[in-house]
């Protein structure tokens, strides 16, 4: 939440190169945390690592309507909401006639919205029974606000739209990931989650 406005300020005052160096340095903390992790690996029984395992995963997913729905919600969110980060510099320049500082503030507003959603709404969503309806509303909600971001000529409106538009992401991503772990049988869980990661990160 604090990173994008800080990066916008660095880019606006010092240029893009120092911002990229600082961003690269921040990954040292992630690498350090991975180096100290210790996991209890469980080897698969002989024969489970055979070729074609992912193909079996695709066949299993194709026969499971609820899993397909969760992948669809994830795909919609990934394709239409997460791409706003790549399009935002052009929107800031064309619609708001501004630069890096405004871009950083808008990305910070997005982070603030995701934080509020994860803290306030996600616990409520997990207690609801009609998860499909909740995810449908979350995707539509985020989509409507992002359309507003695309046409907004005012900074205050863009900040508001980015904040509220980010409410749907934690709801959909966390709910879909958690439900897939529950719905998939142990023999298919890793393959189903692999397909979900392909959709959520690769799309």
Secondary structure, 3 states (H helix, E strand, C coil): CHHHHHHHHHHHHCCHHHHHHHHHHHHHHHHHHHHHCCCCCCCCCCCCCCCCHHHHHHHHHHCCHHHHHHHHHHHHHHHHCCCHHHHHHHHHHHCCCCCHHHHHHHHHHHHHHHHHHHHHHHHHHCCCCCHHHHHHHHHHHHHHHHHHHHHCCCHHHHHHHHHHHCHHHHHHHHHHHHHHHHHCCCCCHHHHHHHHHHHHHHC
